[in-house]
Amino acid sequence: MQVDYPFRLDNHGLTALTTTNDHIRDMIEQVLFTAPGERVNRPTFGCGLMRLIFAPNSDELIATTQFLVQGSLEQWLGHLIKVESVNVAGDDSTINITVQYQVLRDGQSQVAQFSREV
């Protein structure tokens, strides 16, 4: 069992825990939505995804974002997962990201979806 993200207390007033696969999904979310420079002891952590939100929408931007996300996930979580595909789509004021990956410890394929309003 791992500490759940975001940090919270469970019904017994203890630190909430989660499964290993859910913890990996939580770590993917942290990589995606943490801006480089945001963490004091890890200034290069994150992928800077939110900086690209206000760029003009184009095929090049989508390709760049997918490359950025995949590269960041491989850099920070490459010891835990193998990224199979990344799909980034924008809809009005929302960004939607789908990451398909394989958990290295058991070979199980997973799909994680994230969205954020901008």
N, CA, C and O of each residue as an XYZ file, in Angstrom:
472
protein
N       0.830     -1.181      0.000
C       0.000      0.000      0.000
C       0.879      1.250      0.000
O       1.975      1.254      0.560
N       0.382      2.305     -0.634
C       1.096      3.568     -0.784
C       0.242      4.710     -0.247
O      -0.972      4.563     -0.108
N       0.864      5.841      0.053
C       0.134      7.027      0.492
C      -0.671      7.563     -0.688
O      -0.145      7.700     -1.793
N      -1.943      7.864     -0.454
C      -2.820      8.359     -1.517
C      -2.494      9.815     -1.845
O      -2.013     10.569     -1.000
N      -2.769     10.185     -3.091
C      -2.574     11.556     -3.561
C      -3.898     12.038     -4.130
O      -4.529     11.285     -4.872
N      -4.347     13.221     -3.834
C      -3.724     14.158     -2.914
C      -3.843     13.648     -1.486
O      -4.738     12.871     -1.154
N      -2.913     14.108     -0.646
C      -2.869     13.671      0.737
C      -4.198     13.975      1.415
O      -4.766     15.056      1.258
N      -4.673     13.000      2.167
C      -5.914     13.171      2.913
C      -5.930     12.159      4.055
O      -5.088     11.264      4.120
N      -6.880     12.312      4.934
C      -7.067     11.366      6.026
C      -8.214     10.435      5.688
O      -9.184     10.843      5.049
N      -8.106      9.187      6.114
C      -9.190      8.233      5.870
C     -10.262      8.368      6.957
O     -10.196      9.278      7.783
N     -11.231      7.480      6.959
C     -12.349      7.549      7.906
C     -11.932      7.334      9.355
O     -12.695      7.637     10.271
N     -10.724      6.812      9.569
C     -10.232      6.550     10.916
C      -9.270      7.637     11.391
O      -8.696      7.525     12.474
N      -9.091      8.686     10.589
C      -8.196      9.766     10.957
C      -6.733      9.467     10.666
O      -5.848     10.186     11.130
N      -6.473      8.414      9.903
C      -5.116      8.027      9.531
C      -4.822      8.464      8.099
O      -5.734      8.791      7.339
N      -3.567      8.467      7.747
C      -3.180      8.793      6.378
C      -3.832      7.800      5.425
O      -3.702      6.588      5.601
N      -4.533      8.311      4.415
C      -5.216      7.452      3.446
C      -4.179      6.727      2.581
O      -3.181      7.311      2.159
N      -4.440      5.448      2.332
C      -3.551      4.619      1.520
C      -4.261      4.208      0.246
O      -5.487      4.274      0.148
N      -3.471      3.782     -0.730
C      -4.018      3.345     -2.013
C      -3.195      2.176     -2.535
O      -2.129      1.869     -2.002
N      -3.695      1.530     -3.575
C      -2.973      0.400     -4.165
C      -1.791      0.906     -4.975
O      -1.696      2.095     -5.281
N      -0.895     -0.003     -5.318
C       0.281      0.374     -6.101
C      -0.122      0.920     -7.469
O       0.443      1.919     -7.915
N      -1.080      0.293     -8.143
C      -1.495      0.773     -9.465
C      -2.141      2.158     -9.386
O      -1.913      2.994    -10.261
N      -2.937      2.408     -8.355
C      -3.516      3.744     -8.185
C      -2.435      4.771     -7.844
O      -2.516      5.929     -8.255
N      -1.432      4.340     -7.095
C      -0.319      5.230     -6.756
C       0.450      5.626     -8.025
O       0.857      6.779     -8.165
N       0.647      4.686     -8.941
C       1.325      4.993    -10.206
C       0.493      6.003    -10.992
O       1.046      6.946    -11.559
N      -0.818      5.822    -11.034
C      -1.691      6.784    -11.714
C      -1.567      8.163    -11.069
O      -1.521      9.176    -11.768
N      -1.514      8.202     -9.738
C      -1.344      9.467     -9.022
C      -0.018     10.130     -9.394
O       0.043     11.348     -9.556
N       1.040      9.335     -9.528
C       2.345      9.894     -9.897
C       2.326     10.451    -11.318
O       2.954     11.474    -11.591
N       1.609      9.783    -12.226
C       1.474     10.303    -13.594
C       0.806     11.676    -13.541
O       1.248     12.609    -14.212
N      -0.244     11.798    -12.757
C      -0.939     13.078    -12.623
C      -0.003     14.162    -12.084
O      -0.048     15.306    -12.535
N       0.832     13.803    -11.131
C       1.766     14.781    -10.577
C       2.772     15.245    -11.628
O       3.086     16.433    -11.698
N       3.277     14.327    -12.440
C       4.214     14.710    -13.503
C       3.528     15.639    -14.492
O       4.101     16.652    -14.893
N       2.310     15.302    -14.888
C       1.600     16.093    -15.891
C       1.319     17.519    -15.443
O       1.498     18.457    -16.220
N       0.886     17.693    -14.212
C       0.387     18.989    -13.789
C       1.317     19.749    -12.848
O       0.907     20.724    -12.218
N       2.564     19.304    -12.754
C       3.565     20.056    -11.999
C       4.431     20.811    -12.996
O       4.920     20.233    -13.967
N       4.616     22.082    -12.758
C       5.458     22.906    -13.633
C       6.906     22.812    -13.172
O       7.173     22.868    -11.972
N       7.850     22.668    -14.111
C       9.254     22.707    -13.709
C       9.536     23.986    -12.917
O       9.099     25.075    -13.289
N      10.278     23.827    -11.814
C      10.567     24.947    -10.943
C       9.612     25.049     -9.768
O       9.859     25.809     -8.831
N       8.532     24.296     -9.807
C       7.524     24.351     -8.748
C       7.985     23.632     -7.471
O       7.601     24.018     -6.367
N       8.794     22.604     -7.622
C       9.287     21.853     -6.463
C      10.709     22.296     -6.148
O      11.593     22.256     -7.004
N      10.909     22.713     -4.921
C      12.188     23.291     -4.518
C      13.332     22.289     -4.662
O      14.374     22.628     -5.223
N      13.158     21.078     -4.173
C      14.241     20.091     -4.196
C      14.347     19.323     -5.507
O      15.295     18.560     -5.694
N      13.416     19.504     -6.398
C      13.448     18.886     -7.725
C      13.009     19.919     -8.753
O      11.897     19.839     -9.274
N      13.863     20.882     -9.050
C      13.454     21.991     -9.914
C      13.141     21.595    -11.352
O      12.489     22.362    -12.061
N      13.581     20.430    -11.805
C      13.287     20.021    -13.183
C      12.104     19.058    -13.257
O      11.734     18.623    -14.348
N      11.509     18.722    -12.119
C      10.382     17.783    -12.096
C       9.155     18.399    -12.760
O       8.885     19.590    -12.608
N       8.419     17.575    -13.494
C       7.184     18.015    -14.145
C       7.371     18.135    -15.635
O       8.462     17.910    -16.159
N       6.284     18.496    -16.326
C       6.401     18.595    -17.784
C       5.983     19.950    -18.333
O       6.147     20.184    -19.531
N       5.460     20.838    -17.531
C       5.116     22.169    -18.020
C       3.926     22.181    -18.955
O       3.793     23.069    -19.797
N       3.074     21.205    -18.804
C       1.911     21.074    -19.676
C       1.023     22.312    -19.663
O       0.526     22.729    -20.709
N       0.824     22.889    -18.512
C      -0.098     24.018    -18.397
C       0.409     25.268    -19.113
O      -0.383     26.158    -19.420
N       1.716     25.354    -19.385
C       2.250     26.504    -20.136
C       1.769     26.497    -21.579
O       1.672     27.548    -22.212
N       1.470     25.315    -22.093
C       1.086     25.192    -23.498
C      -0.402     25.443    -23.736
O      -0.842     25.558    -24.880
N      -1.160     25.524    -22.668
C      -2.611     25.637    -22.787
C      -3.032     26.861    -23.587
O      -3.987     26.797    -24.361
N      -2.331     27.973    -23.409
C      -2.754     29.220    -24.035
C      -2.123     29.457    -25.398
O      -2.335     30.504    -26.009
N      -1.346     28.484    -25.879
C      -0.769     28.594    -27.221
C      -1.882     28.355    -28.247
O      -2.858     27.666    -27.952
N      -1.737     28.918    -29.439
C      -2.766     28.700    -30.468
C      -2.898     27.215    -30.805
O      -1.901     26.519    -30.994
N      -4.131     26.748    -30.876
C      -4.384     25.345    -31.143
C      -3.974     24.998    -32.579
O      -4.379     25.666    -33.531
N      -3.163     23.942    -32.716
C      -2.733     23.496    -34.042
C      -2.254     22.057    -33.940
O      -2.060     21.527    -32.846
N      -2.068     21.435    -35.095
C      -1.539     20.066    -35.125
C      -0.136     20.014    -34.535
O       0.235     19.042    -33.877
N       0.633     21.061    -34.773
C       1.997     21.111    -34.251
C       1.993     21.184    -32.728
O       2.811     20.542    -32.069
N       1.069     21.970    -32.169
C       0.973     22.095    -30.718
C       0.592     20.757    -30.093
O       1.158     20.363    -29.073
N      -0.354     20.065    -30.695
C      -0.774     18.764    -30.168
C       0.391     17.778    -30.216
O       0.627     17.056    -29.248
N       1.117     17.741    -31.325
C       2.264     16.841    -31.448
C       3.346     17.187    -30.432
O       3.934     16.295    -29.821
N       3.611     18.477    -30.251
C       4.597     18.924    -29.268
C       4.181     18.531    -27.854
O       5.007     18.078    -27.061
N       2.909     18.704    -27.545
C       2.401     18.371    -26.216
C       2.505     16.875    -25.964
O       2.914     16.454    -24.882
N       2.137     16.072    -26.952
C       2.244     14.619    -26.791
C       3.695     14.204    -26.576
O       3.975     13.352    -25.733
N       4.614     14.790    -27.322
C       6.039     14.499    -27.174
C       6.533     14.915    -25.793
O       7.271     14.174    -25.143
N       6.126     16.099    -25.349
C       6.519     16.615    -24.040
C       6.020     15.712    -22.916
O       6.776     15.381    -22.003
N       4.763     15.315    -22.980
C       4.176     14.451    -21.952
C       4.874     13.098    -21.932
O       5.256     12.610    -20.869
N       5.039     12.495    -23.098
C       5.663     11.172    -23.148
C       7.103     11.228    -22.635
O       7.523     10.357    -21.873
N       7.856     12.239    -23.046
C       9.238     12.375    -22.597
C       9.347     12.573    -21.099
O      10.224     11.993    -20.459
N       8.472     13.381    -20.536
C       8.493     13.626    -19.091
C       8.117     12.373    -18.305
O       8.726     12.067    -17.280
N       7.112     11.652    -18.792
C       6.725     10.420    -18.103
C       7.848      9.384    -18.160
O       8.100      8.681    -17.181
N       8.519      9.293    -19.303
C       9.637      8.351    -19.411
C      10.795      8.769    -18.517
O      11.457      7.918    -17.922
N      11.045     10.067    -18.416
C      12.137     10.554    -17.576
C      11.866     10.277    -16.102
O      12.738      9.761    -15.403
N      10.688     10.607    -15.625
C      10.402     10.534    -14.197
C       9.830      9.209    -13.740
O      10.001      8.836    -12.579
N       9.155      8.488    -14.619
C       8.514      7.238    -14.201
C       8.942      6.045    -15.044
O       8.327      4.981    -14.974
N       9.990      6.216    -15.839
C      10.450      5.146    -16.724
C      10.867      3.880    -16.002
O      10.903      2.812    -16.612
N      11.180      3.970    -14.727
C      11.534      2.791    -13.942
C      10.291      2.026    -13.474
O      10.402      0.903    -12.982
N       9.103      2.637    -13.628
C       7.854      2.008    -13.191
C       6.917      1.642    -14.332
O       6.189      0.653    -14.252
N       6.937      2.450    -15.404
C       5.988      2.236    -16.497
C       6.677      2.345    -17.852
O       7.753      2.927    -17.986
N       6.017      1.764    -18.848
C       6.397      1.957    -20.249
C       5.202      2.647    -20.908
O       4.107      2.088    -20.972
N       5.427      3.860    -21.395
C       4.348      4.618    -22.023
C       4.089      4.035    -23.409
O       4.999      3.936    -24.232
N       2.844      3.651    -23.656
C       2.464      3.082    -24.951
C       1.893      4.145    -25.877
O       2.173      4.139    -27.075
N       1.097      5.055    -25.334
C       0.562      6.141    -26.157
C       0.088      7.283    -25.269
O      -0.252      7.095    -24.101
N       0.077      8.470    -25.861
C      -0.411      9.674    -25.205
C      -1.333     10.374    -26.185
O      -0.975     10.580    -27.344
N      -2.520     10.739    -25.721
C      -3.460     11.473    -26.554
C      -3.836     12.750    -25.816
O      -4.293     12.705    -24.674
N      -3.640     13.880    -26.471
C      -3.954     15.188    -25.879
C      -5.010     15.857    -26.746
O      -4.864     15.940    -27.965
N      -6.071     16.331    -26.109
C      -7.128     17.030    -26.835
C      -7.597     18.224    -26.014
O      -7.687     18.160    -24.788
N      -7.890     19.303    -26.708
C      -8.413     20.499    -26.056
C      -9.845     20.720    -26.462
O     -10.205     20.542    -27.626
N     -10.667     21.110    -25.503
C     -12.070     21.375    -25.774
C     -12.453     22.640    -25.021
O     -12.608     22.619    -23.800
N     -12.605     23.740    -25.749
C     -12.903     25.039    -25.144
C     -11.907     25.351    -24.038
O     -10.749     25.654    -24.324
N     -12.335     25.282    -22.779
C     -11.457     25.657    -21.674
C     -10.949     24.438    -20.907
O     -10.525     24.567    -19.758
N     -10.988     23.252    -21.529
C     -10.564     22.023    -20.853
C      -9.520     21.300    -21.698
O      -9.635     21.210    -22.920
N      -8.502     20.789    -21.016
C      -7.532     19.931    -21.692
C      -7.761     18.508    -21.204
O      -7.908     18.270    -20.005
N      -7.789     17.565    -22.139
C      -8.011     16.156    -21.833
C      -6.790     15.361    -22.270
O      -6.325     15.493    -23.402
N      -6.282     14.546    -21.376
C      -5.089     13.750    -21.654
C      -5.395     12.301    -21.331
O      -5.904     11.990    -20.254
N      -5.085     11.417    -22.263
C      -5.221      9.981    -22.044
C      -3.839      9.362    -22.209
O      -3.178      9.548    -23.231
N      -3.418      8.628    -21.194
C      -2.119      7.962    -21.218
C      -2.362      6.463    -21.123
O      -2.980      5.978    -20.176
N      -1.869      5.744    -22.113
C      -1.916      4.280    -22.059
C      -0.509      3.822    -21.732
O       0.448      4.238    -22.385
N      -0.374      2.976    -20.737
C       0.941      2.560    -20.274
C       0.902      1.132    -19.753
O      -0.160      0.570    -19.485
N       2.086      0.568    -19.620
C       2.239     -0.770    -19.090
C       3.025     -0.669    -17.782
O       4.082     -0.039    -17.734
N       2.507     -1.287    -16.730
C       3.201     -1.324    -15.449
C       4.307     -2.373    -15.571
O       4.027     -3.537    -15.857
N       5.549     -1.970    -15.359
C       6.687     -2.859    -15.590
C       6.731     -4.033    -14.616
O       7.159     -5.121    -15.000
N       6.308     -3.849    -13.389
C       6.448     -4.917    -12.403
C       5.577     -6.128    -12.696
O       5.923     -7.243    -12.305
N       4.439     -5.929    -13.386
C       3.569     -7.074    -13.672
C       3.125     -7.156    -15.134
O       2.409     -8.086    -15.508
N       3.542     -6.193    -15.966
C       3.199     -6.215    -17.383
C       1.759     -5.851    -17.686
O       1.320     -5.990    -18.827
N       1.022     -5.393    -16.704
C      -0.385     -5.064    -16.881
C      -0.542     -3.725    -17.599
O       0.099     -2.741    -17.231
N      -1.397     -3.690    -18.624
C      -1.681     -2.446    -19.341
C      -2.747     -1.658    -18.598
O      -3.709     -2.218    -18.074
N      -2.554     -0.340    -18.566
C      -3.471      0.560    -17.880
C      -3.760      1.755    -18.782
O      -2.962      2.096    -19.656
N      -4.900      2.380    -18.562
C      -5.243      3.628    -19.232
C      -5.655      4.622    -18.154
O      -6.500      4.325    -17.310
N      -5.049      5.802    -18.193
C      -5.388      6.856    -17.239
C      -5.852      8.088    -18.018
O      -5.224      8.487    -18.999
N      -6.944      8.674    -17.576
C      -7.465      9.868    -18.215
C      -7.466     11.007    -17.210
O      -7.814     10.837    -16.042
N      -7.063     12.178    -17.701
C      -6.980     13.370    -16.850
C      -7.595     14.538    -17.611
O      -7.465     14.625    -18.832
N      -8.250     15.416    -16.905
C      -8.693     16.669    -17.517
C      -8.575     17.786    -16.509
O      -8.722     17.599    -15.301
N      -8.306     18.954    -17.054
C      -8.160     20.161    -16.235
C      -8.819     21.313    -16.980
O      -8.691     21.448    -18.197
N      -9.522     22.131    -16.222
C     -10.035     23.376    -16.787
C      -8.936     24.401    -16.731
O      -8.158     24.448    -15.778
N      -8.873     25.227    -17.760
C      -7.848     26.268    -17.800
C      -8.480     27.636    -17.750
O      -7.773     28.643    -17.774
